[in-house]
Amino acid sequence: TVVGFSILLLFHMTQTEVCPASCNCKSLGEMMDWHIDCSSRKLTEVPALPMNTKRLYLQNNSLTSVPPGALDSLRSLEELKIFDNPWNCDCHILYLKLWLEDFSAPSLENIRCATPGPMRMKPLSQLTGNELGICKRLLPIKCLEFFWRDLILIAGVIIALVLVAWALKISKKLVCQINLNQLESRGSLLGKH
């Protein structure tokens, strides 16, 4: 009984550590995969989720966006319900759109924009870059950061290669001079004998 109680206590502690406080969680038994039901909880943000979440229900909440990276660790995820939330289809929705395009096109089809006004009731899947007005201004800045970082990296590699080539050329000249000096000194020694 002590062993059984210890196992039950350990299972309960593991479940409470894994399960977000505002959700119902069920272990699926397979490799400790989880079914996490956070639907209809008035959530305004996605809770911290265990990596081995297999089914995730976030529908019918107050989610307006998903922070970048929030869903990236869910490698076991097979089912996601995320519809019926008041999605704000501005630049902050871009992560969710791109993630759903890779994960589940049907889930993407079920998501409708609530705001801003011109996008109300428009499916997230039909959202284009032109409609994400503020993102157009943000993307070139990010691209410029990568451009300058890459340019500096490339310049550093070129400078390093030039220095290595110069060092090889100098070392080759030194080796030739040393060999010549050795030949001259041998020649002068032979001439004396």
N, C-alpha and C positions, 0 to 999 in steps of 0.2 A: 504493500500500500504506500509506503514511503517513496518507492521508486516511481510508482504510478502518479502520485501527487507531484513529485518533482518534475516529471515529464509534462504533466498538465500545466504546472506553473511556468515551466520554460516555454511551452507552446503559447500560453496566454501572454507572457512577456514579449515573445517574438512577435506575436500578432499585434499587440498594442504599439510596439516600436515601428512596425511596418505600416499599419493602417493609419491614414490621416484621421485626426480626431473628428472631423465633420462627415465622415463617410462610413458605410458599412462594408466590411471586408470578409471574404470567404476564401479559405485556402482551397485550391483546386487539387491539392495532393500531389500533382505531378511536379517534381523538382521545386516544390514550394512556390508554385505560380499562384497568382492572386487574381481574384475577381473583385474589383473595387467599384462600389456603387456610390457615387457622390451626386446622384441626380436629385433634383428638387430640394436643394439645401440652401438656396439663396447665396451661393458662393460668388464672390466678386473676383477671385483669382484661383488659379489652378493650385491645389495643395501639393506639397512635396510627396512624390509617389515612389514606391519601391521599384527597383529596376526590373524585377520579375513580374510586373503587372501584365496579365494576359488579356483581361477584359476590363475596360474602363468606361464608366458611364458618367458623363458630366452634363447631360442634357437637362434642360429646364432649370437653369440657374441664372445668375446675373453677370456672367462672364462677358466682357467687352473685347478682350484681347488675350493672347497667350504670350508670356515673355519669351524672347528668343532663347532657345536651348532647353526650355522646360520639358519637352517631350523627347529629346534626343536620346536619353538613356533607356527608353522603353523598348528594348530590343526584342522582348518576348511578346509584345503587344499584337494581338490578333483581331480584337474587336474594339471599336471606339464609337461611342455615341456622344456627340457634342452639339447637337442641334438644339433649337429653342433657347437660345441665349441672345441677349441684345448686342450683337456684334457691332463694334465701331469700326467701319471699314475705311480706316485711314492708314497711314504708313505702318502703324503698329500691328496691323493684321497680316502684313506681308509674310512674317515667319510662319504663321499658322497655315496660310494659303500654300506656300511652297512645301511645307512639311506634309500637308494632306495630299498634295499632288503626288508625292512619292509614296505615301502610306496607303491612302484610301480615297480613290476618286468618288465612290458613292457617298462617303461622309462629306466630302467637299460639296457635292451637289445639294446636300440637305441643309447647308448653312446659308442663311439669308442675312443681309446687312440690315441693321436697325438705324444706324446713323452713318454719316451725315445725310441730310435730307434727300439730295439727289440720288443717293444709292439705296434708299429705303426699299426693302423687300427684294433687292437684286441678289441673285445667287453669288456667293463668294467665288465660285468657279469662273464666272463671267467677268470678274473684275480685271481690268487691264491696267498697265503701268500708267497710262494717261490719266486714269481716274484717281490714282494715288498721287495727287499733285505735289504734296510736300516731299514725297520720296524722290521725285525727279531731282529736287535740289539736293537731297542728301546723298544720293548715289555717286555723283561726280566727285564729291569731297572724299568719299571712301576710296574711289578709284584713284584719285590723285595721291592719297596716302600710300597706296600700294605701289603706284608708279614711282614716286620718289624713293621709297624704301628699296624697290627693286633696282632702280637706277644706281643708287649708292652701292648696293650689293654687287652689281655687275662691274661698276667702276673699281671697287675694291679687288675683285677677282682679276681684272685686267692689270691693275697695278702690281698685284702679287705675281702674276705670270711674267710681267716685264722685269721685275726684280729678280726672279728666279733665272730667267734667260740671261740677264746681265751678269749675275753671279756665276753662271756656268761659263760664260764667255771669258770672264776674268780668270776663273780657276783654270781654264784650258790654256790661256796665255801663260799663267804662272807655271803650269806643268811643262809647257814647251820651253820656257826660259830656264827652268831647273834642269831639264834634260840637256839643253844646249850648254849650260855652264858645266855640267858633269862631263860632257863630251870634250869641251875645251880643256878642262883640267886634266882629263886622261890623255888628250893629245899633247899637252905640254909636258906631262910626265913621261910619255913615250919618247918625245923629242930629246929629253935630257938623258935618257938611257942609251 
